[in-house]
C-alpha cells in the first residue's frame, strides 16, 4: 500500500486543518449487540430483536452538540455483519427487523439529524463480517467495497471514514461456524477501498492503524503519550512486511515519531462506559468527570483528537445518567478555559519569545500551539516564568507541541511574564499561539468497583490452564464474571469454557465462547447463561490465550447466583463484593 497516494507528508492536507474544531466527537455503537448484551456478536443473532421503540436520532445529535461534541461517527455495521441501512449486499440488514415496520434506515436518520443540528457525520463499516458466508474467501472484498460505496455515496458529506483492524476469527459465516483467517496486508485491498473513499468524500479524514490521515493511538483508554507527536510512520510488527490496519506496532501510535514521514495525529478512542455497547450491568460504571477531563488533557491536550463512545439503550435513547455525565464533563472542560491570564500569538526570534502579562498573575494551565499548516517542527522546548524578584526560572520543559499542547502545571504559580525557548526543531519556528489559564480542575473521585448485585467473588486455585473453585454448597448459578489483568500477561484467555459439577467428579460444559475485545479493552467480562444451572464446583478453562502461558492469568473470577443475599455465605469460600 502506498500511503503517499493519500498523505502529502509532514504538512497537513486541508481536510486535516479543518478536522473537528473542538477536537472532540462521538462514535455511536447501536445494533444487535445492544439487545443481546454482547460486545461482539457471533453473526447468527436474529434481526427480529432489533426493536428500539423510542429511537430519536435528533435527540442524540442535539445532545452531542450541546455537550461539546462537534461530530458523530456511526457504527453502520459491526463485526456481527448486521447492517443498519437497507443495503443491497446482504439480507442481514435493518429491513429484516421490526424497526419502522421493516422500512427503517437508521443511517439516514442519523445523517439527517446531524445536518439539522450542525454537527459533522462520519461512518464506520466493519471489514470483518461474522455473518457473511463469503467472508475470508475471494468474493467478500467486493461485497465490502459495495457497502463502502453505498454508505459514502448515499448519506451526505462525511468528516471521517473510520476503519479498524478487525481481521477475521471465529464466526457464523452462513452456518459454517468456523474460524477464518485472512492475509491482513492484502485481503481487503485497502488501496482500492481508500481510493474509493477519497473519490466519494474528498474532505473526509480516513482513520485507521495506518492512517492515512489519523492514526489509532494504540489503546482504548483515550490517552496519548504526554509527548505525542503529530507525525508518524507506520511500521509492521514483522520485518520485511508492509503495515496494514490491524498489522502495525500499535504501541508506537501513543507517541508517534519526531521524524515521522506523515502528518498523522492520534485519534484517541474511549467509551463513556466500560464497554462500547450498552449493558445494563454498567449503568453505575460511567467514567467520572475527573477521569474524562484527564482524558481530554491526554488526547486533545496532546495534539490529538478525542473520540468518545456513546451507547444508546435498547429503547434507542441515551441513558439519563449518560447525558448528565456528558453535561457535567462539558462544564468541567469549559471551566479549564474560563479564566484566561493571557492569550496571544508569540513571535519568536532566534527560537525564543517573551509574553508580558502587565501585572502579576496566577495560573496553572499552559496552552501552546504551532502554526501547523507549515508542518510540525518542534522537538524540544523550555518554558520559564518571571517572578516578583525579576528573574526567570525554569517552569517546565518538553518535546512536542504540534497542533495543540495543554500542560497542567504541578502547582499554581505566580509571575508577570513567561519566556519560551525552542531547544530543538526540524526547521525555524516563527511564532507560537500561547495562553495561560487559572483553570478549575474537577476533584478526583475515589474509585469504586461496581459489580452486579448478584455477583459473588470466589476463592479459586489454579491448575494449569484452569481455575477451580468450590462454592461450599450447591447453589443456582446463572453466569460468571472474569476480570483480566490489565497488563495482559502470558496466559490471559481470549476464549474460554466453563464447566460445572455438583460432586466434583462429573462435569458438564455450560458455556464456551470468547472474551470479546479483551486485548484492546481488558475490562471485566460477564457471561450470562441461557438458563440457570445448579452446581457446587466450577472450572474456568482457557481454550485460547492472547499469549500462550502455562497457567491461566487473571485478576478475579466470580459467579452470578440467584440466591437471596442472606443465603450467600456461610462457611463457603465465597466473598461478597462488599468484603473487598
C-alpha positions as CSV (number, residue, x, y, z in Angstrom):
1,X,0.0,0.0,0.0
2,X,1.4,3.4,-1.0
3,X,0.5,5.9,1.8
4,X,2.0,8.7,-0.2
5,X,-1.0,8.4,-2.5
6,X,-3.2,9.6,0.3
7,X,-1.0,11.7,2.6
8,X,1.2,14.5,1.3
9,X,3.8,14.2,4.1
10,X,4.7,16.2,7.2
11,X,2.5,19.2,6.3
12,X,-1.2,18.5,6.9
13,X,-3.7,18.4,4.0
14,X,-6.6,20.9,4.0
15,X,-9.0,18.3,5.3
16,X,-6.9,17.9,8.4
17,X,-6.6,21.6,9.0
18,X,-10.4,21.7,9.0
19,X,-10.9,18.5,11.0
20,X,-13.1,18.9,14.2
21,X,-12.7,22.4,15.6
22,X,-13.2,21.3,19.2
23,X,-11.1,18.1,18.8
24,X,-13.9,16.1,20.4
25,X,-16.6,13.9,18.7
26,X,-18.5,10.7,19.4
27,X,-18.8,7.2,18.0
28,X,-22.2,5.5,18.4
29,X,-22.4,1.8,18.9
30,X,-26.0,0.6,18.5
31,X,-27.1,-2.7,16.9
32,X,-28.0,-6.3,17.7
33,X,-25.4,-6.4,20.5
34,X,-27.4,-3.7,22.3
35,X,-30.3,-6.2,22.5
36,X,-28.2,-9.4,23.2
37,X,-26.0,-7.8,25.9
38,X,-22.8,-8.6,23.9
39,X,-19.8,-6.6,22.8
40,X,-19.1,-8.8,19.7
41,X,-22.0,-10.7,18.2
42,X,-21.3,-14.1,16.6
43,X,-23.2,-13.3,13.4
44,X,-26.2,-15.6,13.9
45,X,-28.3,-13.2,16.1
46,X,-31.9,-12.8,14.8
47,X,-32.6,-9.3,13.4
48,X,-36.1,-9.5,15.0
49,X,-34.6,-8.5,18.3
50,X,-33.7,-5.0,16.9
51,X,-36.7,-3.1,18.1
52,X,-35.9,0.3,19.6
53,X,-39.3,1.7,20.5
54,X,-38.2,5.3,21.3
55,X,-35.2,5.8,19.0
56,X,-34.7,9.5,18.1
57,X,-31.6,10.4,16.2
58,X,-32.3,14.1,16.5
59,X,-32.3,13.9,20.3
60,X,-28.9,12.1,20.3
61,X,-27.4,14.6,17.8
62,X,-28.8,17.6,19.8
63,X,-27.3,16.1,23.0
64,X,-23.9,15.7,21.3
65,X,-23.9,19.3,20.1
66,X,-24.9,20.7,23.5
67,X,-22.2,18.7,25.2
68,X,-19.4,20.0,23.0
69,X,-19.1,17.1,20.6
70,X,-18.9,18.5,17.1
71,X,-19.1,15.2,15.2
72,X,-20.8,11.8,15.3
73,X,-19.4,8.6,13.8
74,X,-22.0,5.9,13.4
75,X,-21.1,2.2,13.5
76,X,-23.2,1.3,10.5
77,X,-22.1,-2.4,10.7
78,X,-20.3,-4.1,13.5
79,X,-18.4,-7.4,13.3
80,X,-21.7,-9.4,13.5
81,X,-22.4,-8.2,10.0
82,X,-25.8,-6.6,10.7
83,X,-26.3,-3.5,8.6
84,X,-28.2,-0.5,9.9
85,X,-29.2,0.6,6.4
86,X,-31.1,-1.3,3.7
87,X,-28.1,-2.5,1.8
88,X,-28.3,-4.4,-1.4
89,X,-25.3,-6.6,-0.4
90,X,-26.9,-8.8,2.2
91,X,-30.3,-9.7,3.7
92,X,-28.8,-9.4,7.1
93,X,-29.9,-5.8,7.5
94,X,-32.3,-3.5,9.2
95,X,-35.2,-4.3,6.8
96,X,-35.4,-7.7,8.4
97,X,-36.1,-6.1,11.8
98,X,-39.4,-4.6,13.1
99,X,-37.8,-1.2,13.2
100,X,-40.1,1.3,11.4
101,X,-42.2,-1.7,10.3
102,X,-39.3,-3.1,8.3
103,X,-38.8,0.1,6.3
104,X,-36.2,1.8,8.5
105,X,-32.9,3.3,7.6
106,X,-31.0,4.2,10.8
107,X,-28.0,5.6,8.9
108,X,-30.3,8.1,7.1
109,X,-32.0,9.2,10.3
110,X,-28.6,9.9,12.0
111,X,-27.3,11.7,8.9
112,X,-30.4,13.9,8.6
113,X,-30.2,14.7,12.4
114,X,-26.6,15.7,12.2
115,X,-27.3,18.1,9.3
116,X,-30.2,19.6,11.3
117,X,-28.1,20.3,14.4
118,X,-25.0,21.4,12.6
119,X,-22.6,18.6,13.6
120,X,-20.4,16.5,11.3
121,X,-21.2,12.9,10.3
122,X,-18.8,10.1,9.9
123,X,-19.2,6.4,9.2
124,X,-17.7,3.0,10.2
125,X,-18.4,-0.2,8.3
126,X,-16.7,-3.2,9.9
127,X,-14.5,-5.1,7.4
128,X,-14.8,-8.3,9.4
129,X,-18.3,-9.9,8.9
130,X,-19.1,-12.9,11.0
131,X,-22.4,-13.4,9.3
132,X,-21.4,-13.4,5.6
133,X,-20.8,-16.8,4.1
134,X,-18.1,-15.5,1.7
135,X,-16.0,-13.8,4.4
136,X,-12.4,-15.0,4.1
137,X,-13.0,-16.1,0.5
138,X,-12.3,-14.3,-2.8
139,X,-15.8,-13.0,-3.2
140,X,-16.2,-11.0,0.0
141,X,-13.9,-8.0,-0.6
142,X,-16.2,-6.9,-3.5
143,X,-19.2,-7.1,-1.1
144,X,-17.4,-4.9,1.4
145,X,-16.4,-2.3,-1.2
146,X,-20.0,-2.1,-2.3
147,X,-21.1,-1.5,1.3
148,X,-18.5,1.3,1.4
149,X,-19.8,2.8,-1.8
150,X,-23.4,2.7,-0.6
151,X,-22.5,4.5,2.7
152,X,-20.1,7.1,1.3
153,X,-22.2,8.0,-1.7
154,X,-25.7,7.8,-0.2
155,X,-25.7,9.7,3.1
156,X,-24.3,13.2,2.5
157,X,-20.9,14.8,3.5
158,X,-18.6,12.8,5.8
159,X,-16.0,14.4,8.0
160,X,-14.4,11.0,8.8
161,X,-14.1,7.5,7.4
162,X,-13.3,5.1,10.3
163,X,-11.6,1.8,9.8
164,X,-10.2,-0.6,12.4
165,X,-8.0,-3.7,12.4
166,X,-10.8,-6.4,12.5
167,X,-9.1,-9.2,10.7
168,X,-11.1,-12.4,11.0
169,X,-11.6,-15.1,13.5
170,X,-14.5,-17.2,14.7
171,X,-17.9,-16.6,13.2
172,X,-21.2,-18.0,12.0
173,X,-20.3,-17.4,8.3
174,X,-23.6,-18.5,6.9
175,X,-23.8,-21.5,9.2
176,X,-20.2,-22.8,8.8
177,X,-19.5,-21.9,12.4
178,X,-15.7,-21.9,12.0
179,X,-12.5,-19.9,12.3
180,X,-11.4,-18.0,9.2
181,X,-8.1,-16.3,8.8
182,X,-7.0,-13.7,6.2
183,X,-3.8,-12.1,5.0
184,X,-4.1,-8.8,6.9
185,X,-1.9,-7.0,4.5
186,X,-3.7,-7.8,1.2
187,X,-7.2,-9.3,1.7
188,X,-9.3,-6.1,1.9
189,X,-7.2,-4.3,-0.7
190,X,-7.1,-1.1,1.3
191,X,-5.5,0.9,-1.6
192,X,-8.7,0.4,-3.6
193,X,-11.1,1.0,-0.6
194,X,-9.4,4.2,0.4
195,X,-9.2,5.4,-3.2
196,X,-13.0,4.9,-3.4
197,X,-13.5,6.9,-0.2
198,X,-11.3,9.7,-1.4
199,X,-13.2,9.9,-4.7
200,X,-16.6,9.9,-3.0
201,X,-15.7,12.0,0.1
202,X,-12.5,14.1,-0.6
203,X,-12.9,16.1,2.6
204,X,-13.3,13.1,4.9
205,X,-10.3,12.2,7.1
206,X,-9.5,8.5,6.9
207,X,-8.7,6.9,10.3
208,X,-7.0,3.5,10.9
209,X,-3.9,2.0,12.4
210,X,-2.0,3.2,9.3
211,X,-3.9,6.4,8.8
212,X,-3.6,7.7,6.2
213,X,-4.9,10.9,7.9
214,X,-5.5,9.9,11.5
215,X,-3.7,7.1,13.4
216,X,-5.0,4.9,16.2
217,X,-3.4,5.9,19.5
218,X,-2.8,2.2,20.3
219,X,-5.2,1.8,23.2
220,X,-8.8,2.2,24.1
221,X,-8.1,4.4,27.2
222,X,-8.4,7.6,25.2
223,X,-4.8,8.7,26.1
224,X,-1.8,9.7,24.0
225,X,1.7,10.0,25.3
226,X,2.4,13.3,27.1
227,X,5.0,14.0,24.4
228,X,2.9,12.7,21.5
229,X,4.0,13.9,18.0
230,X,1.6,14.6,15.2
231,X,3.9,12.9,12.7
232,X,4.1,9.2,12.3
233,X,5.5,6.4,10.2
234,X,3.5,3.1,10.4
235,X,5.7,0.0,10.9
236,X,4.7,-3.6,10.5
237,X,5.2,-5.9,13.5
238,X,7.2,-8.3,11.3
239,X,10.4,-7.3,9.5
240,X,10.0,-7.1,5.7
241,X,6.2,-6.8,5.8
242,X,4.0,-3.9,4.9
243,X,1.9,-2.3,7.7
244,X,-1.9,-2.5,7.4
245,X,-4.9,-1.9,9.7
246,X,-4.6,-4.5,12.4
247,X,-1.0,-5.1,11.5
248,X,1.2,-2.4,13.0
249,X,3.4,-1.8,16.0
250,X,0.4,-0.3,17.7
251,X,2.3,0.8,20.8
252,X,4.1,3.4,18.6
253,X,0.8,5.1,18.0
254,X,0.9,6.6,21.5
255,X,3.9,8.8,20.9
256,X,4.4,9.0,17.1
257,X,7.8,9.9,15.8
258,X,9.6,13.2,15.8
259,X,11.0,12.3,12.3
260,X,7.8,10.7,11.1
261,X,7.2,10.8,7.4
262,X,3.5,11.7,7.6
263,X,1.4,14.2,9.5
264,X,-1.0,11.7,11.1
265,X,-2.1,12.9,14.5
266,X,-3.6,10.4,17.0
267,X,-7.2,9.8,17.4
268,X,-7.9,8.6,21.0
269,X,-11.0,6.4,21.4
270,X,-12.6,5.5,24.7
271,X,-16.1,4.6,25.7
272,X,-18.1,6.7,28.2
273,X,-19.0,3.5,29.9
274,X,-16.7,0.5,30.3
275,X,-17.8,-1.3,27.1
276,X,-18.7,0.1,23.7
277,X,-22.3,-1.2,23.6
278,X,-24.9,-0.7,26.2
279,X,-25.0,-3.2,29.0
280,X,-27.4,-2.8,32.0
281,X,-24.8,-4.1,34.4
282,X,-22.7,-1.0,33.5
283,X,-25.3,1.6,34.5
284,X,-23.3,2.6,37.5
285,X,-19.9,2.4,35.8
286,X,-19.7,5.7,33.9
287,X,-16.3,7.4,33.8
288,X,-16.1,10.2,36.3
289,X,-15.9,13.9,35.4
290,X,-12.3,14.0,36.7
291,X,-11.3,11.0,34.6
292,X,-13.0,12.4,31.5
293,X,-11.3,15.7,32.0
294,X,-7.9,13.9,32.4
295,X,-8.6,12.0,29.2
296,X,-9.3,15.3,27.4
297,X,-5.9,16.7,28.5
298,X,-4.2,13.5,27.4
299,X,-5.9,13.5,24.0
300,X,-6.9,16.9,22.7
301,X,-4.2,18.4,25.0
302,X,-1.5,16.1,23.5
303,X,-2.1,17.1,19.9
304,X,-4.8,14.5,19.2
305,X,-8.5,14.1,18.9
306,X,-10.9,12.5,21.4
307,X,-13.4,10.0,20.0
308,X,-15.9,9.3,22.9
309,X,-18.0,6.1,22.7
310,X,-21.7,6.5,23.3
311,X,-24.1,3.6,23.6
312,X,-27.9,4.0,23.3
313,X,-30.1,1.7,25.4
314,X,-32.3,-1.0,23.7
315,X,-35.2,1.5,23.6
316,X,-33.0,3.8,21.4
317,X,-32.3,6.5,23.9
318,X,-29.2,7.5,25.7
319,X,-29.5,6.8,29.4
320,X,-30.3,9.8,31.6
321,X,-27.1,9.2,33.6
322,X,-25.0,9.2,30.4
323,X,-26.5,12.5,29.3
324,X,-26.0,14.1,32.7
325,X,-22.3,12.9,32.8
326,X,-21.7,14.5,29.3
327,X,-23.2,17.8,30.5
328,X,-21.0,17.7,33.7
329,X,-17.9,17.0,31.6
330,X,-18.7,19.8,29.2
331,X,-19.0,22.2,32.2
332,X,-15.7,20.9,33.5
333,X,-13.8,21.4,30.2
334,X,-15.3,24.9,29.9
335,X,-14.0,25.7,33.4
336,X,-10.4,24.9,32.3
337,X,-10.5,28.0,30.0
338,X,-12.9,30.3,31.8
339,X,-10.2,32.4,33.4
340,X,-7.5,33.3,30.9
341,X,-4.5,35.3,32.1
342,X,-3.1,35.9,28.7
343,X,-3.9,34.7,25.1
344,X,-1.8,35.8,22.2
345,X,0.4,35.0,19.2
346,X,4.0,34.9,20.4
347,X,6.6,35.9,17.7
348,X,9.9,34.1,18.1
349,X,13.3,35.5,17.4
350,X,16.2,33.1,17.3
351,X,13.9,30.5,18.8
352,X,12.7,32.4,21.8
353,X,10.0,34.8,22.8
354,X,8.6,36.6,25.9
355,X,5.0,37.4,26.8
356,X,4.5,40.3,29.3
357,X,1.3,39.9,31.5
358,X,1.4,43.6,32.6
359,X,0.7,42.5,36.1
360,X,1.5,39.6,38.5
361,X,-1.0,36.8,37.8
362,X,-1.6,33.2,39.0
363,X,-2.1,30.3,36.6
364,X,-1.9,26.5,36.5
365,X,-2.6,25.6,32.8
366,X,-0.5,26.4,29.8
367,X,-1.6,26.1,26.2
368,X,0.8,26.2,23.2
369,X,0.3,25.5,19.5
370,X,2.5,25.6,16.4
371,X,1.5,27.1,13.1
372,X,0.7,23.6,12.0
373,X,-0.1,24.5,8.3
374,X,3.7,24.7,7.9
375,X,4.2,21.4,9.4
376,X,5.2,20.2,12.9
377,X,8.7,21.4,13.7
378,X,9.3,21.5,17.4
379,X,11.2,18.6,19.1
380,X,12.2,20.4,22.3
381,X,11.3,23.5,24.3
382,X,11.5,25.1,27.8
383,X,9.1,27.5,29.5
384,X,10.4,30.0,32.0
385,X,8.5,32.1,34.5
386,X,9.5,35.6,35.7
387,X,8.6,36.1,39.4
388,X,8.4,39.1,41.6
389,X,12.2,39.1,42.0
390,X,12.6,40.0,38.4
391,X,14.5,36.9,37.2
392,X,13.3,34.0,35.0
393,X,13.3,30.4,36.4
394,X,12.6,27.2,34.6
395,X,8.9,26.2,34.8
396,X,8.5,23.2,32.5
397,X,10.3,21.6,29.6
398,X,9.1,19.1,26.9
399,X,9.5,17.8,23.4
400,X,6.4,18.0,21.2
401,X,3.9,20.9,20.8
402,X,2.2,20.3,17.5
403,X,-1.4,21.4,16.8
404,X,-2.2,21.9,20.5
405,X,-0.5,21.2,23.8
406,X,-2.1,21.6,27.2
407,X,0.2,21.4,30.1
408,X,-1.2,21.2,33.6
409,X,1.4,22.6,36.0
410,X,2.3,20.7,39.1
411,X,1.0,23.6,41.2
412,X,-0.4,27.1,40.7
413,X,2.4,29.6,40.0
414,X,2.5,33.4,40.1
415,X,4.5,35.7,37.8
416,X,4.3,38.6,35.4
417,X,5.9,37.1,32.3
418,X,6.8,33.8,30.6
419,X,9.6,33.1,28.2
420,X,9.5,30.1,25.7
421,X,12.7,28.8,24.2
422,X,12.8,26.3,21.4
423,X,15.7,23.9,22.2
424,X,15.3,21.6,19.2
425,X,13.4,21.9,16.0
426,X,13.4,20.4,12.5
427,X,13.2,23.9,11.0
428,X,13.0,27.6,12.2
429,X,9.8,28.4,14.1
430,X,8.4,31.9,13.5
431,X,5.6,32.0,16.2
432,X,3.5,30.1,18.7
433,X,0.0,30.5,19.9
434,X,0.2,30.7,23.7
435,X,-2.3,31.1,26.5
436,X,-2.2,30.8,30.3
437,X,-5.3,30.0,32.4
438,X,-6.3,29.9,36.0
439,X,-8.1,26.7,35.5
440,X,-10.6,25.0,37.8
441,X,-9.9,21.2,37.7
442,X,-12.5,18.8,38.9
443,X,-11.6,16.9,42.1
444,X,-10.6,13.3,41.6
445,X,-13.2,10.9,42.8
446,X,-12.5,7.8,44.8
447,X,-12.5,4.8,42.5
448,X,-15.4,2.5,43.2
449,X,-15.6,-1.0,41.9
450,X,-19.1,-1.9,40.8
451,X,-20.4,-5.4,40.3
452,X,-23.9,-6.9,39.5
453,X,-25.9,-7.2,42.7
454,X,-26.0,-11.0,42.3
455,X,-22.2,-11.3,42.0
456,X,-20.1,-13.5,44.3
457,X,-16.4,-13.3,44.1
458,X,-14.9,-16.8,44.5
459,X,-11.8,-18.1,46.1
460,X,-10.1,-20.2,43.4
461,X,-6.9,-22.2,42.9
462,X,-5.1,-22.6,39.6
463,X,-4.5,-25.9,37.9
464,X,-2.6,-25.2,34.7
465,X,-4.9,-23.6,32.2
466,X,-7.9,-23.8,34.6
467,X,-9.2,-22.1,37.7
468,X,-11.1,-24.3,40.1
469,X,-13.4,-23.2,42.9
470,X,-15.7,-24.8,45.5
471,X,-18.8,-22.8,46.3
472,X,-19.2,-24.6,49.6
473,X,-22.7,-25.9,48.8
474,X,-24.8,-26.4,45.7
475,X,-26.4,-23.2,44.6
476,X,-28.1,-21.7,41.5
477,X,-25.6,-20.3,39.0
478,X,-26.8,-18.1,36.2
479,X,-23.5,-16.8,34.9
480,X,-20.0,-15.8,35.7
481,X,-17.6,-12.8,35.5
482,X,-13.9,-12.9,34.7
483,X,-11.6,-9.9,35.3
484,X,-8.4,-9.9,33.3
485,X,-5.1,-8.4,34.4
486,X,-4.9,-5.0,32.5
487,X,-1.2,-5.8,31.8
488,X,-2.4,-8.8,29.7
489,X,0.4,-11.2,30.8
490,X,1.0,-14.6,29.1
491,X,-1.9,-16.9,30.0
492,X,-4.6,-14.3,29.6
493,X,-7.5,-16.1,27.9
494,X,-9.5,-14.7,25.0
495,X,-11.5,-17.9,24.6
496,X,-13.0,-19.9,27.5
497,X,-15.1,-22.9,28.6
498,X,-16.9,-23.0,31.9
499,X,-17.7,-26.4,33.5
500,X,-19.9,-27.1,36.5
501,X,-20.3,-30.1,38.8
502,X,-22.4,-31.0,41.8
503,X,-20.0,-33.6,43.2
504,X,-16.6,-32.6,41.8
505,X,-16.3,-35.8,39.7
506,X,-18.9,-35.5,36.9
507,X,-18.5,-32.3,35.0
508,X,-20.7,-30.7,32.3
509,X,-19.8,-27.8,30.0
510,X,-22.4,-25.0,30.3
511,X,-20.7,-22.1,28.4
512,X,-18.0,-21.6,25.8
513,X,-17.0,-18.6,23.8
514,X,-14.7,-15.6,23.6
515,X,-13.9,-12.6,25.8
516,X,-14.6,-10.0,23.1
517,X,-12.1,-7.2,22.5
518,X,-10.1,-8.2,25.6
519,X,-6.8,-7.2,24.0
520,X,-7.8,-3.6,23.4
521,X,-10.2,-3.1,26.3
522,X,-9.3,-5.5,29.2
523,X,-12.3,-5.0,31.4
524,X,-14.4,-7.5,33.5
525,X,-16.2,-9.9,31.2
526,X,-19.6,-11.0,32.2
527,X,-21.3,-14.2,30.7
528,X,-24.9,-15.0,31.4
529,X,-26.3,-18.5,30.8
530,X,-29.5,-19.1,28.8
531,X,-30.9,-20.9,31.8
532,X,-30.0,-21.2,35.5
533,X,-27.7,-24.1,36.4
534,X,-27.1,-25.7,39.8
535,X,-23.7,-26.6,41.0
536,X,-21.2,-26.6,43.8
537,X,-17.9,-26.7,41.8
538,X,-16.7,-24.6,38.9
539,X,-13.9,-24.8,36.4
540,X,-12.9,-21.9,34.2
541,X,-10.8,-23.2,31.4
542,X,-8.7,-21.1,28.9
543,X,-9.2,-22.7,25.5
544,X,-7.1,-20.0,23.8
545,X,-4.8,-17.3,25.1
546,X,-3.6,-14.0,23.8
547,X,-0.1,-15.0,24.6
548,X,0.4,-18.7,25.4
549,X,1.3,-19.4,29.0
550,X,1.5,-22.4,31.3
551,X,-1.2,-21.1,33.6
552,X,-4.4,-19.1,33.2
553,X,-3.7,-15.5,34.1
554,X,-6.3,-13.0,35.5
555,X,-7.3,-10.9,38.5
556,X,-10.6,-12.3,39.6
557,X,-13.4,-14.8,39.0
558,X,-16.9,-14.9,40.4
559,X,-20.3,-16.3,39.7
560,X,-23.7,-14.8,39.2
561,X,-26.2,-16.5,41.5
562,X,-29.9,-16.5,42.0
563,X,-29.5,-17.0,45.8
564,X,-31.0,-14.3,48.0
565,X,-28.4,-12.2,49.8
566,X,-28.9,-13.7,53.2
567,X,-28.0,-17.2,51.9
568,X,-24.8,-16.2,50.1
569,X,-22.5,-17.3,52.7
570,X,-21.8,-19.2,55.3
571,X,-18.5,-21.0,55.6
572,X,-18.2,-21.3,51.8
573,X,-15.0,-20.0,50.2
574,X,-17.0,-17.2,48.6
575,X,-16.6,-13.5,49.3
576,X,-19.3,-10.9,48.8
577,X,-18.3,-7.8,46.8
578,X,-18.6,-5.7,49.9
579,X,-15.8,-7.6,51.6
580,X,-13.1,-6.3,49.2
